[in-house]
């Protein structure tokens, strides 16, 4: 998708999340929203499905989620009637745990390959099969140092338009939206590719 990113971000700088979603959908034929059902993911899913109920929802299930995350996922899939597309790694977590001795520490040379297997490869496979021209995500500026260098609209290395309607939101904004629509939330979440919340897993740095 050809777009002047600087002009787009200037145009959207003072727009609401809902206005950003509508602006993006007007420019897309094959939109997609990604989710990992982490805390407050109900917000981005609810926000977008209120505008486009049948949007493709991509979930890369690493196989290492907590029981609470799986319960939340099932609850939101049913409540929002999500058009869910679930992708999983090519190797089971049980087999990988044997071969890698469990989840490799971030300082372990195996960690990069672990991340590729459980997150990057299935995500790239999904993008190749679903062929989106627009990727909605829930990244926020205040989450990591790297994300402070991004903006509402960016572009993937493959030319997919990436839009973050919640980019300028904070935790209080998420809590207020969740309360307004009585959305479920779950704080018991685990990402095996991260040691710290402020660490990038690779989706937004390599894709």
N, C-alpha and C positions, 0 to 999 in steps of 0.2 A: 504494500500500500504506500503510495507516494504522498507525503505530507510534510509541510514545513513545521517541524517539531517546536521550534522556538515561538513561532506565531501561535501555534495551537496552545502551548502552555501559557502564553500571555493572555490569550482569550479566556482560558479556563481558570485563571489564577483566583478570581473572586466568585467562581460559580459553586453552587451547592453540589453535593455528591450525586443527587438525583439528576441535576442538569448535566453533569459530566457523563453519566451513564447514557442519557438520551442523546447527547451530542455524539458519543462514540457509536452508538447503535445506528444512527443515521448514516454512518460512513462504513458500515460493515454488512457483508453478506453471510459470513460464517463466523459469528461471534462465539466465544468460549469463555467460561469463567473457571478458574482453578481453585481448588480448595484442599486443605489437609485436615479440616475439622478441628483445628487448633482452637484455643480460647477466642471467643468473639467472632468466629467464622460465620456464625448465623447472620451477622450484620450484612456482610457483603452478599451473601446468598439471598437474603430477604430483599435487600435493596434492588438487586438486579432482576430477580424473578418477578417483582412487582411491575416491572416495565416489560420484561420479555419472559413470560412463564416457561417457555419451552427451550430456553437457551441451553446449549450443551454444557454440562458440568463435568470437569475432569478431576478425578481423585486418583492420585498415585498412592496406593496403599503399600507402604514399605514392608508390612508384615510385623512391625515392631510397635504398633500402636497400643495404648493402654485399653483395658476393657471399657473404661469410661468414654474414651474417644469413639470406640466402635458403637457404643450405645447412643452417643450423641449423633453420630453419623446416621444411624438407622432412624432416629427420631426426626432429624431434619429432612432426610430423603422422603419420608412419609408425609410430614407436615407441609412441606413446600412442593411436594410432588416433583422432585428434582429429576431432570433428564440426565441421570448420572451415567458416566462412563468410567468404570474402574479399571485401572491398569496396575499390574503387579510385577515385581521383578521376575526374571526368567529362572532364578534359582530360589528355592525355598529358604526361609530363614533358618530352619533346622539344619539343612545341609551346609549353609554358609557358616553357621556357628561352629560346626565341626571343623570346617576347612580353615577358618580364620581365628578359631579359638574364642569365639564370642564377638562382641562388637569391638572393633579396634579403637584404641584411644586415638585422639586427634594427632598425637605425636608419632603414632605408629605408621610406618611406610604403607601399610595395608589400607589405611583409612581413606585415601583418595580412591582406591579401587572399590572399596566398600560403598562410598558415596555414589560412585558411578553406577554400581549395580542396583542399589536400592532406590535411587531417586532419578539420576540424570538419564540413564538408559530407558527406563519405562516412560519417562516424560517425553523424551525425544521420539520414541516410538509412537506415543499417543499423538503428538503434533503431526507426525508424518502420516498417520492414518486419518485423523480428524480434519486436517488441513484448515485450521482456523486462519482468518485474516485479522482477527482481533482477539486479544488475550486480556481479559479483566483479571486483576489480582488484588489482593488486600494489603499490599505493602504500605508501610507508613514511614514518613520521614524520620520520626523519632526513634525508630527501632534499632538501626545500626549506623555506624559511621559511614559505611559505603552508601546507604540509602539517602543520606543527606546530600549526596552529589547527584541524585536523580531528580525527577519531577513527575507530575501527574501523567504525562504522556512521554513514552520513549519507544524504542523499537528493538526487537530482538535481532540477533545476528542473521536470522533467516528472513527478516523483513516483516515480521508479524508486529502489528501495532499493539503495544502494551499500555494499558490504561489502569491507573490506580485511583479510583474515585475517593478512597479514604486517605489519600496521601497526607493531607494536612490535619487529620483527626488525631485526638489523643485518647487516653483511656477513659476519661470522663465522657467524651463524645460517644464512645462505643457503649459505655454503661447506660447512658441516657437513651440511646436508640434502642438498646435491648429491652430496657424497662418500658419504653413507650409501646413496643409491639409484643411484650411478654415473650421474648425469644429465649430459648434454652441456651445455657452456656455450661462449659465444663473446663475447669482449670487443671485437671489431672491429665496432662499431655506430655508426650515424650517424643522428641525427634532424635533418632539414633545418629544422625549425621552432624549434630551440633553438640559441643560440650557446654557452650554458653549461649544464652538467648541472643546476645549481640553478635554472634558469629554467623556468617553467611554459609549456606549449604551448597551454593553453586548455581542454583536455578537462575538467579538474577545477575550473576557475575559471568557465567559461561554461556548462557543461551540468549 
